[in-house]
Amino acid sequence: MVALRRSPMAPSRPLRRHLRTNLRMIVARLSVRKLDVGMREAFTIAGGAHTTVRNVLVGVVLTDGTQGWGEGAPMPAFNGETQNGILTAVRSVSSLLEGLPVDRPLLWGKKLDQAGLRAGSARAAIEIALFDAWGRAARTPLCALLGNGRAAVHSDVTVPIVDAATAQRSAARLWKRGTTTIKVKVGVDPETDADRMAAVHAGAPRARLIADANAAYDKRSALQFLLNLKQRRIRPALFEQPLPAGSLKGLHAVWKEGGIPIAADESACSAKDVVRIARADAAQVINIKLMKSGILEGRLMTETAKALGLGLMIGGLVETRLSMTAAAHLARALGGFSFIDLDTPFFLSKDPMRGSPLRPDGRYSLDHARAGIGVQPRQN
């Protein structure tokens, strides 16, 4: 082997160090497996009850041995995805990413686009794993890779569809442990749902309330629900996705007639959706979820919403601390999120992850994350 001599054409020492770093940051292989976790109790929303989390775990290994981890969370009622479908999708594109530099997200993002994997939980799981591996190799927290912000991330906690007495006890317990915003699942019946909201308000009178219908109401039911709340002297801070995803005119009408700000969730899966929502004045807040968009599109959605004067919420599906903490990093880095909904780790019967940025009151303490997400599987 010929030794490299110093010359005007030879790389400088800093450049050689940079080249070595890039050579370290090459994707060697991807793996994917099932991630099944039980729940403490049924987590019921308008679309049905969840008793077991059936997610997927994606692993990325770089040429220097650095590992990164990502999670995908299918929810068939939300997007038609299944655990087996995500497993198949990840395996179908893994060879396309091998050999690519992990610190070139636009490059590997383009590869995923060309393969037809433009959104959804499979895309999210891969992107989270790649960003985590990049952060670990560069010894940089994920939030620093995504932006310069240092916003606080304090999640709400959800009261699912339960009877009023249970809802009141849950709200009182949440307030006592430091939760200041409580999200209440609705979308079954305007009267029963209003009773549940009233019970939560009675249990935590000073808590900020969010009502989430998961697209289950029609316009008439949504407005009746808001009227029922008004009669009970309850004014939620936000009404999340009261109508089906495509009902932008209906969402606009609920906002204008009901007077409560609307958050678009199922209606907002891409930056183009954000533009359509703004043009229709269909919502005042956009709910960013990595499982809908991945990190790259999620960042673009955030920037688009800000540019259009829309408020921001960050949420998720039923996920472990791995992908929830990745979303918390995004919120910290970009800032501007008035509503944080990253609470589902509290509902799991066991925690398959280690690294502890999530406190009992819902605060994400991300300062400890020195590299990547700061969370990884207990068993690699």
N, C-alpha and C positions, 0 to 999 in steps of 0.2 A: 504494500500500500504506500503510495506517495504521500509524504507529509505535506500539509498545507503550509505554504510559505506566505509571509507577510508581503503584500504587494498592493498597488493601487486598486487591483481588481479583486483582492481577497476580502471577505467580509470582516468588518471590525469585530472586536470582542463582544460589544453589546449586541451586534447583529447576529453573531454566531450563537450567543446565548438565546436570542429570540427564536432563531431557527431550531435550536434544540428543544425549546419549549413547544414550538408548533409540532415537531416530530413526536413529542410526548403525547400531544393531545389529538391523537388519531384514534378513531373508533375501531376497536379490534373485533368486537362482537356484541350482539344483542341477545338477550334471552327474555322469555316471558313465561309466567306461570300463574296459576289460580291463586287468589287471595280471598279466602273465605273466613268470615268472622261473624259470630253470633251477636245479637243485640240484647241489651238488658231486658227489654220488653218491646212489644210491637210498636213500631213507629208508623202511625197511621196518618195519611194525608188523603185528600179528595180522590186521588187515583188508586188508593189501596193501601194495604198494610205491609210493612217490611219487617221481617223477623230475622233475616240473615243477610249479611252483606256478601255479595258474590262479585268481587272486583278482580282485577288482574294486577300483577306486579311485573314491571319491566325493569330489567337490569342492563346497564351499559358498562362494558369494560374497555378501557383505553389501552393503548400499546404499552404504557408504563405500569399497568396493573390497577390504575385508579378505577374505582367503581362509582357509578351513579344509579339512582333509583327513581322510578316513576310509577304512578298508579293510575289506572283507568277504572271508572265507576259507571257501568252501564245501568240504565233504568229504562226498561222496555216501554213503560207507560209514557215516558218523557220523550225519548228519541228513537225507540224501536231497537236499540242495541241490546245485545246479550253478551254474557261472559264468553261463550264460545266464539261468537262473532269477533270480539276484540282479539282473542287469542289468534284467530286465523288472520286477521288484518295485520297484526304486528309481525307475525311470522312471514307474511307475504312481502314485506318491505325491508326486513332486517338486512338482507344482503345488499340492498341499495345504499345503505348507510355505512357499511363497513369500509374502512379506508378513507373516510372523509374526516377533515379536521373538525373537532367538536366545537371549536371556538369560531366557527363560520356558520351561524344560524341561518343566514339568508341562503346559503348554499344547500344545507341539508333540508331547509324548509322548502326550497324549490324542488328538490328530489321527491319529497313527500307529496307536493302538489302534483307533480308529473305522474306519480303513481296513483293518483285519485284519492289520496288520503288527506282531504282538505280540512276536515273538522271532526268533532266527536271525541269519544273517550279514548279510542286507540291512538289518535293523533296526540291528544293531551298526554297520555302516559309516556309516549316516546319523547315528546318535547321536554317534559319534566325530568325524565331520566338523563337526557343529553345535557340540559342546563345544569343539573346536579353534578354530573361528571365534570363538566367544564369548571364549575365553581370549586369543586374539590381539587382538581388538578392545578388550578390557578391560586388556590388558597384564598378564595374570595367568596363571601356570602352571596347567595342568589340575588338578594335585593340590590347589591352593588353592581351586578351584571345588568340589571334591568333599569336602573335609574339612580338618581342622587338623593332621593327623598329619605326622610327618617320619620315618617308619619306613624303615630301610635295606631295599633291594631287591637281593638277591643270588641270581641264578638258578642252579638246577642245570643240568646239561647231560646230554642223553640219549645212551645207547648203544642204537642200534636193533637189530633182529633181525639179527645177524651171527654168524659162527662164533666159537668160544671164543677162539681165538688173536687174532683181530681185536679182540674185545671187551677182552681184557687189554691189548693195546697202546693202544687208545683210552683206557682208564681211566688208565693210567700217564701218558699225555700230558695228559689233563685235570687230573689231580692236580698235575702239574708246573707247569701254568700258573695254578693257584690255585683250581680248582673243588673245592669241599668236599662237595657233594652230587651224586650221579650217579643218574640214573633209567635203569632198564634195561627195555627192552621185552621182554615175555614173552607167553604165550598160545598158543604153538604146540604144545608137548609138555612135560609136567612135568619130564621127565628132561633134555632138551636145554636147556630154559629154566633149570633149576637149574645146569647146567654153565656157562651164560653168566653167571649171577649169580656163581658161584664164580670165574670168570675175571676179572670186574670187581673182585671183592674182592681177588684176588691182585695185580692191577695197581695198586689203590689201597686198601690194607688199612685206612686210617683214614677213608676216605670214608663218609659217610652214604648208604645205599642205599635206593632206592624201586623196587619192582617194579610195572610197569604192564601189565596183561593186556588192556586195551581191550575188556573185556566178552567175551572169547573163551573162557574156561573154563566148564565146568560145575562144580557143587559138588565132585564127587569129584576132578576134575583139580586144582582149586584147592587142596584139602587135601593132595593128593599132592605138589604142588609145594612147599607149605610144609613138609611132612615131609622132602622131599629137601633142602631148605635146612637144616633142623634137623640132619640127619645130617651135613651139611657144616659145621656150626657157624656158619651165617650167619643173622643176624636182621635183616631189613630194617626200616627205620623205618616203612614204610607199604606197604600192598598196595592199589594203585589199581584200582578197578572190575574185580574178578576175574570177575564174572558179568554176564549181560545186564541191561539197564537196569531191567526190571520185576521182577527177582528179589530183592525186599527181604527176604523170609524167608530166602532162600538166602544173601544177604550177611550177615545176622545170624548164621546158622549158621557160616559161614566165620570170622567174627570170634570167636565163642564157642569153636569147636573148634580153630581155628588159632592164636589168641592174638596175631595181628598186627593192628594198627589198620587199618581199611578207609577208603579215600577214595572217595567217591561222585563220579563224573564224569558218565557218560552218564545216570545216574539222577537227576541234579540239574540241572534246566534253569530252575527258577523258585523263588520263595520258597515256593510251595505244596509243591513237591517237597521242599524242605528240611524243612518241617514233617512231611511223611509219612515221610521218612527218620528223623527224630528219634523219632517215635512208634513206628516199627518197630525202633529201635535197630539200623538196618542199616549205619550208618557212623559213624565218629568224626570224620571230616574231610570237608568239602565243598569240591569243586574248582570255583572260580568261573572261568568263561570268558566273555569278552565276546561271542564268536561264538555262544554259546548264548543269552545273555540281553540283550546290550546293556549300556550303562553304568547306566541307571536301575534296571532289574531286578537287575543285578549288585550294585549298592549295597544294594538291599533284601534280596537273598539273604545278603549279608555280615552285615547287621544282624540278620537273622533267625537265622542260624547262631550268632552271638555270644550272642544272647538265650537260645538253647536249649542253650548250653554245648558247642557243636560246634567243632572246630578248623577252620582255614582253609588252603586251598591256592589259588593263582592260577595258571592255565595258559592255553593257547591251542591253536589248531590249527596248521597250517603257514602262518606269517604273516611279513611283513617287520617291520622295526623300527618302522613306523608304528603298527600296532595293538598290537604287543607293548609298545611304550613307553606307549601309552595305558593298557594294563592295569597297567603298573608304577606309573603315577601313581595309579591306584585303590588299589593295595596300599599305597603310601606314605601316601596321604591317610587311609585308614581303619584301617590297622595291624592287627595280630593274625594276620598270615599267617605260619605256621610253615614252609610249603613254597612255594617260588617256582619255577615251571616256565615260563620265558619265553625259551627258548633257540633257537627255530627260525631266527632270522636267521643263526646260525652255519653253517647247512647250505645256504645259498643260494650259487649260483655267482657272483652279482654282487649288489651292493647298490643298489637303485633309489632309495634315500632318502638325504638328507643331514641333518646334525645327528647328533651322536655321543654319546648317553648310555650306550651299551652297551660295557662294557670287555671285554677278552679273557677275564677270569676270571669273567664273568657278572654283574658288578655294574652296576646302572643308576645312573649319576650324573645325577640329575635337578635338581641345583642350578643347572645352566646354563640350564635351560628357563625363560626369563623370561616367555614368553607361550604359551599353548596347550600342545601336546604337546612342542614343541621339535624335531620331526622333520617333514620335508616331502619331496615328490618332487623328485628332481634335475631332472626336466623337467616343468614345469607344463603 
